[in-house]
């Protein structure tokens, strides 16, 4: 692990201390869990953004075969 210092507001610090006492977990553990959840959400939304940008990427291209027609010919086969 890497040691990192952060600044918290008084309200954040008090809330973190309260949750720590209520759950019996260390504050550092709670912070790591929160960071992990944030990263999962951020990576998930980044993936969704990439997929949205890629949607329709090949639309209106005339340099690729007509895959629907190819499939229909295979189905008759």
mmCIF file of the C-alpha atoms, coordinates in Angstrom:
data_MODEL
# 
_entry.id   MODEL 
# 
loop_
_atom_site.group_PDB 
_atom_site.id 
_atom_site.type_symbol 
_atom_site.label_atom_id 
_atom_site.label_alt_id 
_atom_site.label_comp_id 
_atom_site.label_asym_id 
_atom_site.label_entity_id 
_atom_site.label_seq_id 
_atom_site.pdbx_PDB_ins_code 
_atom_site.Cartn_x 
_atom_site.Cartn_y 
_atom_site.Cartn_z 
_atom_site.occupancy 
_atom_site.B_iso_or_equiv 
_atom_site.pdbx_formal_charge 
_atom_site.auth_seq_id 
_atom_site.auth_comp_id 
_atom_site.auth_asym_id 
_atom_site.auth_atom_id 
_atom_site.pdbx_PDB_model_num 
ATOM 1  C CA . UNK A 1 1  ? 0.000   0.000   0.000   1.00 0.00 ? 1  UNK A CA 1 
ATOM 2  C CA . UNK A 1 2  ? 0.974   3.590   -0.530  1.00 0.00 ? 2  UNK A CA 1 
ATOM 3  C CA . UNK A 1 3  ? 0.465   6.184   2.165   1.00 0.00 ? 3  UNK A CA 1 
ATOM 4  C CA . UNK A 1 4  ? -1.573  9.184   1.023   1.00 0.00 ? 4  UNK A CA 1 
ATOM 5  C CA . UNK A 1 5  ? -2.685  12.245  2.918   1.00 0.00 ? 5  UNK A CA 1 
ATOM 6  C CA . UNK A 1 6  ? -5.998  13.955  2.200   1.00 0.00 ? 6  UNK A CA 1 
ATOM 7  C CA . UNK A 1 7  ? -7.828  16.973  3.555   1.00 0.00 ? 7  UNK A CA 1 
ATOM 8  C CA . UNK A 1 8  ? -11.367 16.478  4.840   1.00 0.00 ? 8  UNK A CA 1 
ATOM 9  C CA . UNK A 1 9  ? -13.906 19.013  5.986   1.00 0.00 ? 9  UNK A CA 1 
ATOM 10 C CA . UNK A 1 10 ? -14.890 18.910  9.645   1.00 0.00 ? 10 UNK A CA 1 
ATOM 11 C CA . UNK A 1 11 ? -18.230 17.371  8.642   1.00 0.00 ? 11 UNK A CA 1 
ATOM 12 C CA . UNK A 1 12 ? -16.547 14.665  6.538   1.00 0.00 ? 12 UNK A CA 1 
ATOM 13 C CA . UNK A 1 13 ? -14.134 13.841  9.348   1.00 0.00 ? 13 UNK A CA 1 
ATOM 14 C CA . UNK A 1 14 ? -16.913 13.666  11.938  1.00 0.00 ? 14 UNK A CA 1 
ATOM 15 C CA . UNK A 1 15 ? -19.081 11.507  9.682   1.00 0.00 ? 15 UNK A CA 1 
ATOM 16 C CA . UNK A 1 16 ? -16.201 9.165   8.952   1.00 0.00 ? 16 UNK A CA 1 
ATOM 17 C CA . UNK A 1 17 ? -15.399 8.880   12.649  1.00 0.00 ? 17 UNK A CA 1 
ATOM 18 C CA . UNK A 1 18 ? -19.040 8.149   13.429  1.00 0.00 ? 18 UNK A CA 1 
ATOM 19 C CA . UNK A 1 19 ? -19.295 5.381   10.826  1.00 0.00 ? 19 UNK A CA 1 
ATOM 20 C CA . UNK A 1 20 ? -15.977 3.973   12.002  1.00 0.00 ? 20 UNK A CA 1 
ATOM 21 C CA . UNK A 1 21 ? -17.197 3.720   15.603  1.00 0.00 ? 21 UNK A CA 1 
ATOM 22 C CA . UNK A 1 22 ? -20.585 2.326   14.586  1.00 0.00 ? 22 UNK A CA 1 
ATOM 23 C CA . UNK A 1 23 ? -19.121 -0.389  12.356  1.00 0.00 ? 23 UNK A CA 1 
ATOM 24 C CA . UNK A 1 24 ? -15.923 -1.117  14.248  1.00 0.00 ? 24 UNK A CA 1 
ATOM 25 C CA . UNK A 1 25 ? -13.909 -0.575  11.085  1.00 0.00 ? 25 UNK A CA 1 
ATOM 26 C CA . UNK A 1 26 ? -10.866 1.648   10.694  1.00 0.00 ? 26 UNK A CA 1 
ATOM 27 C CA . UNK A 1 27 ? -11.302 4.988   8.957   1.00 0.00 ? 27 UNK A CA 1 
ATOM 28 C CA . UNK A 1 28 ? -8.593  4.101   6.454   1.00 0.00 ? 28 UNK A CA 1 
ATOM 29 C CA . UNK A 1 29 ? -10.506 0.945   5.540   1.00 0.00 ? 29 UNK A CA 1 
ATOM 30 C CA . UNK A 1 30 ? -13.694 2.952   4.969   1.00 0.00 ? 30 UNK A CA 1 
ATOM 31 C CA . UNK A 1 31 ? -11.835 5.456   2.795   1.00 0.00 ? 31 UNK A CA 1 
ATOM 32 C CA . UNK A 1 32 ? -10.268 2.700   0.676   1.00 0.00 ? 32 UNK A CA 1 
ATOM 33 C CA . UNK A 1 33 ? -13.680 1.096   0.205   1.00 0.00 ? 33 UNK A CA 1 
ATOM 34 C CA . UNK A 1 34 ? -15.166 4.442   -0.865  1.00 0.00 ? 34 UNK A CA 1 
ATOM 35 C CA . UNK A 1 35 ? -12.317 5.015   -3.338  1.00 0.00 ? 35 UNK A CA 1 
ATOM 36 C CA . UNK A 1 36 ? -12.756 1.499   -4.762  1.00 0.00 ? 36 UNK A CA 1 
ATOM 37 C CA . UNK A 1 37 ? -16.489 2.094   -5.280  1.00 0.00 ? 37 UNK A CA 1 
ATOM 38 C CA . UNK A 1 38 ? -15.824 5.456   -6.913  1.00 0.00 ? 38 UNK A CA 1 
ATOM 39 C CA . UNK A 1 39 ? -13.295 3.913   -9.294  1.00 0.00 ? 39 UNK A CA 1 
ATOM 40 C CA . UNK A 1 40 ? -15.712 1.125   -10.245 1.00 0.00 ? 40 UNK A CA 1 
ATOM 41 C CA . UNK A 1 41 ? -18.377 3.694   -11.079 1.00 0.00 ? 41 UNK A CA 1 
ATOM 42 C CA . UNK A 1 42 ? -15.949 5.900   -12.998 1.00 0.00 ? 42 UNK A CA 1 
ATOM 43 C CA . UNK A 1 43 ? -14.590 2.989   -15.019 1.00 0.00 ? 43 UNK A CA 1 
ATOM 44 C CA . UNK A 1 44 ? -18.092 1.733   -15.720 1.00 0.00 ? 44 UNK A CA 1 
ATOM 45 C CA . UNK A 1 45 ? -19.233 5.104   -16.997 1.00 0.00 ? 45 UNK A CA 1 
ATOM 46 C CA . UNK A 1 46 ? -16.049 5.429   -19.078 1.00 0.00 ? 46 UNK A CA 1 
ATOM 47 C CA . UNK A 1 47 ? -16.821 2.060   -20.678 1.00 0.00 ? 47 UNK A CA 1 
ATOM 48 C CA . UNK A 1 48 ? -20.403 3.148   -21.391 1.00 0.00 ? 48 UNK A CA 1 
ATOM 49 C CA . UNK A 1 49 ? -19.148 6.362   -22.981 1.00 0.00 ? 49 UNK A CA 1 
ATOM 50 C CA . UNK A 1 50 ? -16.794 4.450   -25.257 1.00 0.00 ? 50 UNK A CA 1 
ATOM 51 C CA . UNK A 1 51 ? -19.557 2.048   -26.276 1.00 0.00 ? 51 UNK A CA 1 
ATOM 52 C CA . UNK A 1 52 ? -21.946 4.939   -27.004 1.00 0.00 ? 52 UNK A CA 1 
ATOM 53 C CA . UNK A 1 53 ? -19.318 6.666   -29.133 1.00 0.00 ? 53 UNK A CA 1 
ATOM 54 C CA . UNK A 1 54 ? -18.659 3.448   -31.049 1.00 0.00 ? 54 UNK A CA 1 
ATOM 55 C CA . UNK A 1 55 ? -22.355 2.799   -31.746 1.00 0.00 ? 55 UNK A CA 1 
ATOM 56 C CA . UNK A 1 56 ? -23.068 3.173   -35.447 1.00 0.00 ? 56 UNK A CA 1 
ATOM 57 C CA . UNK A 1 57 ? -19.391 3.496   -36.257 1.00 0.00 ? 57 UNK A CA 1 
ATOM 58 C CA . UNK A 1 58 ? -19.766 1.485   -39.466 1.00 0.00 ? 58 UNK A CA 1 
ATOM 59 C CA . UNK A 1 59 ? -23.076 3.055   -40.497 1.00 0.00 ? 59 UNK A CA 1 
ATOM 60 C CA . UNK A 1 60 ? -23.064 4.605   -43.971 1.00 0.00 ? 60 UNK A CA 1 
ATOM 61 C CA . UNK A 1 61 ? -19.848 2.816   -44.952 1.00 0.00 ? 61 UNK A CA 1 
ATOM 62 C CA . UNK A 1 62 ? -19.704 1.487   -48.498 1.00 0.00 ? 62 UNK A CA 1 
ATOM 63 C CA . UNK A 1 63 ? -16.323 -0.219  -48.258 1.00 0.00 ? 63 UNK A CA 1 
ATOM 64 C CA . UNK A 1 64 ? -17.604 -3.189  -46.216 1.00 0.00 ? 64 UNK A CA 1 
ATOM 65 C CA . UNK A 1 65 ? -19.767 -6.098  -47.409 1.00 0.00 ? 65 UNK A CA 1 
ATOM 66 C CA . UNK A 1 66 ? -23.503 -6.207  -46.760 1.00 0.00 ? 66 UNK A CA 1 
ATOM 67 C CA . UNK A 1 67 ? -23.502 -8.598  -43.823 1.00 0.00 ? 67 UNK A CA 1 
ATOM 68 C CA . UNK A 1 68 ? -27.294 -8.864  -43.714 1.00 0.00 ? 68 UNK A CA 1 
ATOM 69 C CA . UNK A 1 69 ? -27.325 -10.081 -47.334 1.00 0.00 ? 69 UNK A CA 1 
ATOM 70 C CA . UNK A 1 70 ? -24.505 -12.524 -46.584 1.00 0.00 ? 70 UNK A CA 1 
ATOM 71 C CA . UNK A 1 71 ? -26.450 -13.964 -43.646 1.00 0.00 ? 71 UNK A CA 1 
ATOM 72 C CA . UNK A 1 72 ? -29.601 -14.330 -45.753 1.00 0.00 ? 72 UNK A CA 1 
ATOM 73 C CA . UNK A 1 73 ? -27.659 -16.254 -48.391 1.00 0.00 ? 73 UNK A CA 1 
ATOM 74 C CA . UNK A 1 74 ? -26.247 -18.582 -45.723 1.00 0.00 ? 74 UNK A CA 1 
ATOM 75 C CA . UNK A 1 75 ? -29.706 -19.183 -44.272 1.00 0.00 ? 75 UNK A CA 1 
ATOM 76 C CA . UNK A 1 76 ? -30.988 -20.375 -47.660 1.00 0.00 ? 76 UNK A CA 1 
ATOM 77 C CA . UNK A 1 77 ? -28.059 -22.689 -48.009 1.00 0.00 ? 77 UNK A CA 1 
# 
